[in-house]
Amino acid sequence: MRIISGKAKGTKISTIKSTTTRPTLDRVKESLFNIIQYDLNNTVVLDLFAGSGALGIEALSRGANKAVFCDANLECIKVIKQNLEKTHLTSNAIIYNKDYKECLKELSKNNIKLDIVFIDPPYKKNIAVDATKTIMKLELLNKNGFIVIETDEINRDENELNELLNKDGNKLFIKSKRKYGRANLIFLSVIEEK
C-alpha cells in the first residue's frame, strides 16, 4: 500500500496482518480522495478505527493540518507510528490507543473540533452509526464538517442512519453514496443553518 498523492506521494506504508482489520483498497481510497481533494487544506481530520492509519496519513500528505488517529488495537498503533515516521508526518498527528467512544470523549474534553471524520470499522462490527451518533452528540464537527463511512453492510447502515437522521435535532444529512465492489462510501454533511 502506498500514499497516492501529496507530500508523501509514493511512500510505501505498512499494513496490519490480521483478520480484524481491513485496509481500504487503493482504488477506493483514490476515489475517496479525488472526491474530497479540495476540502482537505488546513483541516483537522479524524481517522477512527484507523488500522494502519492510511486514510489519515493520505489526508495529511494532501494538505490536512492535523490528523487524529484512534484504534483500540496496540499493534495498529505501532504500525501507525511507523507509517507516520516513514512519511515524516509525525508532528501533525495525535494518536489515541483507546476505544472509539473514549477517544471521542477525550476530543470533546480537549475541545478539538473536526472537519473530516473517516469511520471505517472492521466488517461485521455494527458500530459506524453509533460512532456517528456520538460525534453529533458531543458536537465534534465544525459547521462545514463531514463524515465518510466505509461499509460493506450498506442496507443495515443506511437503515440505521435514516432512523438517526429522522430524529428531531439531527444536524446531518446523506450528501452522497458511492459503491466500489463490496465497499460502499456514505458521505454525511452538516445541515447548514438558515
Helices and strands as residue ranges (DSSP letters): H 26-36, G 37-39, E 44-48, H 54-61, E 66-70, H 74-87, G 90-92, E 93-96, H 100-109, E 114-119, H 128-137, E 141-151, H 154-165, E 172-180, E 183-190
